[in-house]
């Protein structure tokens, strides 16, 4: 359950990070928004550092107990937690935009992430003020932004690429670890092959998704495109991520078999 919780947090943070881009456009401070985005990435990586050894321990325990087939059910639950975390973060996107807008202003005033965090944490009645800020920032999610996908404001191929990248990123490490459980003598080799799976998604992300997202963001900043087109882009990326985590359920075993194949090929 702790692994599921951490997985939900990691994917939730990754999804919520899209609100930093929208807040940066709103405040006309895209680079400051990028600094806050880096802080979110740091939080996600910290959660990942805790999650990784727990996953390894789960597999080692299953191998020693002879319960390897039961790992599939556990891994499917972990993938489901990724979907849940992404979905909850998608619902919190409007609130996240307002919170990031507040933090961008605070960061500009403090001129340092460290000073900003210290000034916020050292505030009298921190919890009460944090709750008030959260209450002021809270907004209901708008279905309108996701309906923009039907108006063909973003290429369909972008949604497909996003689904592919999200599914591989969700299942890559899990498939490699499960493959290691299927061939215990070579489980270290199998675990290292997760980079091969994630490498494909990185190539697609670098060549097909990031350039288009950056182009739309720059055009909105320059006034060449309307802000609604950026909202449609974010809706596409968030929808693709959620659908990708769902697709990962189907890709778990095929990817694991692929890793086993290459592992036995290398022995």
Buried (B, 14 or more C-beta within 10 A) or exposed (E): EEBBEBBBBBBBBBBBBBBBBBBBBBBEBBEBBEBBBEBBEEBBEBBBEEBBEEBBEBBBEBBEEEEBEEBBEBBBEBBBBBBBBBBBBBEBBBBBBBBBBBBBBBBEEBEEBEEBBEEBEEEEEEEEEEEEBEEEBEEEEEEEBBEBBEEEBBEEEBBBBBBBBBBBBBBBBBBBBBBBBBBEEBBEBBBBBBEEBBEEBBEBBEEBBEEBBEEBBEBBBEEEBEEBBBBBBBBBBBBBBBBBBBBBBEBBBEBBEBBBEBBEEEE
